[in-house]
Amino acid sequence: MKFLASLLNGLHNTIGISTPPPDKVVLAAAIWVGSALFILAVLFILLQYII
């Protein structure tokens, strides 16, 4: 959990947004992963139309 919290703190500080409280770290990580997977899925679908 400490690794996940420090990873999220670094990510949020790099982007310049506020960091989540310690009890919301897992939720914030799930949102980041879900967003990244959604973006990759949409890009893959769009790539299929190009090829």
Secondary structure, 3 states (H helix, E strand, C coil): CHHHHHHHHHHHHHHCCCCCCHHHHHHHHHHHHHHHHHHHHHHHHHHHHHC
